[in-house]
Amino acid sequence: MIELRYRAPYDWNGILNFLRPRAIAGVESVSEDAYEREGVRVTHSRNVVTVSDPAEADRVRAMFDVDADIAAIEKHFARDKTLGPLIRRYPGIRVPGTWDPFEMAIRAIVGQQISVAGATTLMARIASRHGVTPQSLMRARTNPGMPQTRWNTIRGLARAVARREVTFERGATLDESIARLTDLPGIGPWTAHYIAMRALREPDAFPHTDLGIRKAAGMITDRELLVRAEAWRPYRAYATMLLWRSL
């Protein structure tokens, strides 16, 4: 067991509430107070995140955004007319990461233009039928119930990753990270920013075309949202989480 200390405040419940409806049945589980996967249990108490297996400390540190400079983030948002009230309502906001970057990419593709519940159901079906590794998905044949073009995108990405033609590494800049992702067939800006935000740990990633973000920001246009979000740089991923949290 190992304890990971963080800069307070820390919105532990917010992370679990985000991960819980997205948990893949048979792969991971999120209870009222813990995350569990592959025999590893992650809990929280007394200002530390506790990991049952020390070998997974680095993975959990990234997934649970333990090292976020929350003081700088909250100071940056404090006087913003949109985010100021939210950062006070939800102190310690974090950007939930992922156990596995490839799996997160698949999740992002599956989740294009469908609900969280629908995407979670499909991910569970994929996991039970085919597994969620590049090697298993590149050989998968049976469409689990999504548009065929999207299923082809998933299998193509799995093949590219299995052959080491694609790796999920953060670029030198956010633009570089997004460009690498959107170069892949079937991955547009929303999907790329979502993957960058959660898998590549890009703090300024911003899936601005998301309807939920626009709704939380007051149903402004996409152009208006991008203009307003300039003031949120370099923490637009945290702004995204605050806006989603407010819905």
Secondary structure, 3 states (H helix, E strand, C coil): CEEEECCCCCCHHHHHHHHHHHCCCCCEEECCCCEEECCEEEEEECCEEEECCHHHHHHHHHHCCCCCCHHHHHHHHCCCCCCHHHHHHCCCCCCCCCCCHHHHHHHHHHCCCCCHHHHHHHHHHHHHHHCCCHHHHHCCCCCCCCCHHHHHHHHHHHHHHHCCCCCCCCCCCHHHHHHHHHCCCCCCHHHHHHHHHHCCCCCCCCCCCCHHHHHHCCCCCHHHHHHHHHHHCCCHHHHHHHHHHCC
